[in-house]
């Protein structure tokens, strides 16, 4: 288990950038708002992501074992959120979302140290299991992010329809931009969920001699796949 000091650097960077984006995007007058994300902001965010990712990898896969718990799951989810926003910032203005996400990322960076209780996973010597587990973690983290993103969109849309255009709402990306990002998240997560099911079948066949075990995990995974498949078909059709 790593000490808290290494985690303070990325957490502090997230906190500083969150405050910076809040001060420059949410509190200044609209004409003075910076257009897009500046190079130094993008670089500082990339440094925070690299440090956070390095620590997260050590938490999950350090010392030759695999550990997992709610604190690591939340840390992974927020790391993915900031990474996706960082990548998408090359194509759209998303800095209005950073004051929401960055403080949470800073808190979640510290969670594995503050709440170190994690489960040691079995079958870690199997490359198929490690691949299956990692893809599943990323897939369900992305689905969770998509749900949170949809909630933000719903709140913004309701406020706009009521004519309650606050400074914070004006700083958010346009709803069509947020909708496009939402379905990109869902599409990537759906592809990863498909790979999760495929790798799970292969792993189960290797370990247990049968492709699928009829249990709650299998049932809910298949139902999730069907629901999101229907959603994406409806979206693109």
C-alpha atoms as one frame of an Amber mdcrd trajectory, in Angstrom:
protein
   0.000   0.000   0.000   1.393   3.390  -0.976   1.599   6.301   1.467  -0.557
   9.401   1.251   2.223  11.822   0.236   2.522  10.611  -3.402  -1.248  10.984
  -3.751  -1.231  14.572  -2.535   0.502  15.883  -5.664  -2.130  14.814  -8.234
  -4.914  15.610  -5.751  -3.484  19.112  -5.270  -3.143  19.599  -9.021  -6.764
  18.564  -9.541  -7.892  20.905  -6.746  -5.871  23.830  -8.108  -7.134  23.333
 -11.664 -10.714  22.907 -10.438 -10.478  26.217  -8.576  -8.819  27.844 -11.580
 -11.530  26.709 -14.003 -14.237  27.747 -11.530 -12.711  31.221 -11.132 -12.054
  31.800 -14.847 -15.099  30.062 -16.384 -17.872  30.354 -13.793 -17.311  33.683
 -12.024 -15.937  36.129 -14.573 -18.095  38.170 -16.906 -18.885  36.411 -20.162
 -16.799  38.721 -22.426 -13.674  37.969 -20.380 -14.097  34.212 -20.471 -11.044
  32.483 -22.015 -11.811  30.830 -25.322 -11.093  27.123 -25.078  -8.472  25.496
 -22.895  -4.999  27.054 -22.777  -1.851  25.003 -23.495  -0.560  25.315 -19.916
  -3.954  24.156 -18.585  -3.898  21.133 -20.888  -0.316  20.313 -19.872  -1.035
  20.630 -16.140  -4.076  18.394 -16.524  -2.013  15.824 -18.446   0.579  15.780
 -15.632  -2.150  15.219 -13.038  -3.595  12.383 -15.148  -0.206  10.690 -15.532
   0.521  10.874 -11.799  -2.966   9.671 -10.894  -2.795   6.826 -13.437   0.596
   5.690 -12.158  -0.646   5.574  -8.547  -3.881   3.878  -9.579  -1.958   1.162
 -11.425   0.087   0.520  -8.282  -3.079   0.276  -6.200  -4.690  -2.239  -8.542
  -1.747  -4.321  -9.742   1.166  -3.593  -7.383   3.298  -6.260  -5.648   2.338
  -8.917  -8.209  -1.271  -9.230  -6.996  -4.610  -7.745  -8.027  -6.657  -5.777
  -5.525 -10.026  -4.146  -5.956 -12.484  -2.235  -3.787 -14.939   0.647  -3.871
 -12.220   3.270  -3.335 -10.176   1.983  -6.278 -13.333   1.790  -8.415 -14.217
   5.431  -7.704 -10.636   6.519  -8.325 -10.618   4.687 -11.663 -13.974   6.155
 -12.657 -12.894   9.761 -12.044  -9.541   9.158 -13.729 -11.395   7.963 -16.826
 -13.742  10.970 -16.656 -10.898  13.484 -16.614  -9.035  11.566 -19.325 -12.089
  11.570 -21.599 -12.736  15.268 -21.010  -9.051  15.989 -21.701  -9.164  14.115
 -25.017 -12.506  15.629 -26.008 -11.215  19.125 -25.221  -9.221  18.918 -28.479
 -12.525  18.838 -30.379 -15.000  20.814 -28.238 -15.072  23.333 -25.417 -15.610
  21.297 -22.255 -13.775  23.425 -19.712 -17.152  24.403 -18.217 -17.431  20.803
 -16.965 -14.016  20.787 -15.296 -15.070  22.673 -12.127 -17.538  19.837 -11.507
 -15.234  16.909 -12.253 -11.806  18.039 -11.023 -12.620  18.458  -7.304 -14.215
  14.995  -7.280 -11.144  13.579  -9.010  -8.927  15.131  -6.349 -10.962  13.531
  -3.567 -11.088  10.131  -5.281  -7.310  10.184  -5.793  -6.951  10.026  -1.994
  -9.659   7.408  -1.380  -7.476   4.279  -1.844  -5.191   5.601   0.925  -7.976
   6.751   3.250 -10.028   3.569   2.726  -7.461   0.865   1.929  -9.783  -2.119
   2.421  -9.579  -3.999  -0.865 -10.222  -7.576  -1.937  -7.413  -9.728  -3.265
  -8.563 -11.364  -6.481  -7.961 -14.981  -7.390  -6.923 -16.351 -10.797  -4.540
 -13.414 -11.251  -2.004 -15.667 -12.975  -4.402 -16.027 -15.911  -3.783 -13.415
 -18.603  -7.343 -13.970 -19.842  -8.758 -13.150 -16.406  -6.648  -9.988 -16.052
  -7.798  -8.804 -19.473 -11.433  -9.668 -18.705 -11.330  -7.914 -15.337  -9.700
  -4.724 -16.620 -12.077  -4.389 -19.589 -15.061  -4.951 -17.293 -13.860  -2.275
 -14.851 -13.437   0.270 -17.618 -16.773  -0.612 -19.251 -18.855  -0.230 -16.105
 -16.955   2.915 -15.082 -17.835   4.463 -18.439 -21.493   3.501 -18.052 -21.509
   5.165 -14.627 -19.919   8.289 -16.100 -22.533   8.309 -18.858 -25.294   8.181
 -16.245 -23.791  11.121 -14.319 -23.291  13.028 -17.563 -26.949  12.443 -18.481
 -28.047  13.808 -15.082 -26.058  17.017 -15.671 -27.658  17.319 -19.120 -31.154
  16.818 -17.688 -30.635  19.501 -15.028 -29.221  21.958 -17.590 -32.052  21.330
 -20.050 -34.721  21.787 -17.362 -33.173  25.059 -16.199 -32.921  26.353 -19.767
 -36.581  25.576 -20.456 -37.489  27.541 -17.330 -35.390  30.487 -18.462 -33.026
  30.136 -15.513 -29.786  30.760 -17.415 -27.186  31.094 -14.671 -23.494  31.839
 -15.157 -22.658  28.192 -14.436 -25.118  26.930 -17.039 -23.768  29.385 -19.592
 -20.268  27.968 -18.997 -21.329  24.409 -19.837 -20.900  23.122 -23.398 -23.969
  23.305 -25.673 -26.487  20.536 -25.060 -25.888  19.041 -28.509 -22.159  18.827
 -27.745 -22.892  17.174 -24.404 -25.318  14.772 -26.082 -22.696  13.769 -28.654
 -20.190  13.152 -25.873 -22.781  11.137 -23.934 -23.370   8.740 -26.824 -19.659
   8.449 -27.513 -19.249   7.351 -23.896 -22.082   4.846 -24.252 -20.727   3.525
 -27.564 -17.230   2.963 -26.161 -18.673   1.373 -23.026 -20.911  -0.891 -25.134
 -17.947  -2.085 -27.195 -16.037  -2.809 -23.979 -19.065  -4.577 -22.493 -19.197
  -6.767 -25.601 -15.501  -7.587 -25.133 -16.182  -8.261 -21.447 -18.831 -10.830
 -22.300 -16.639 -12.429 -24.959 -13.571 -12.634 -22.701 -15.740 -13.878 -19.827
 -17.056 -16.712 -21.983 -13.509 -17.640 -23.027 -12.248 -17.464 -19.429 -15.153
 -19.538 -18.102 -14.603 -22.132 -20.829 -10.924 -22.398 -19.900 -11.404 -22.477
 -16.115 -14.741 -24.225 -15.593 -15.161 -26.172 -18.833 -18.382 -24.386 -19.808
 -18.932 -21.138 -21.642 -21.509 -19.549 -19.346 -22.560 -19.992 -15.748 -26.198
 -19.159 -15.125 -25.966 -16.701 -12.218 -26.929 -13.115 -11.430 -23.727 -11.699
 -12.964 -24.384 -13.397 -16.292 -28.070 -12.440 -16.343 -27.503  -8.770 -15.561
 -24.559  -8.506 -17.950 -26.607  -9.902 -20.834 -29.583  -7.677 -19.940 -27.277
  -4.645 -19.836 -25.905  -5.558 -23.251 -29.424  -5.864 -24.722 -30.627  -2.579
 -23.204 -27.670  -0.554 -24.442 -27.780  -2.265 -27.837 -31.412  -1.171 -28.194
 -30.516   2.353 -27.066 -27.699   2.708 -29.607 -29.757   1.185 -32.428 -32.523
   3.682 -31.670 -30.014   6.524 -31.560 -28.336   5.763 -34.884 -31.480   4.650
 -36.717
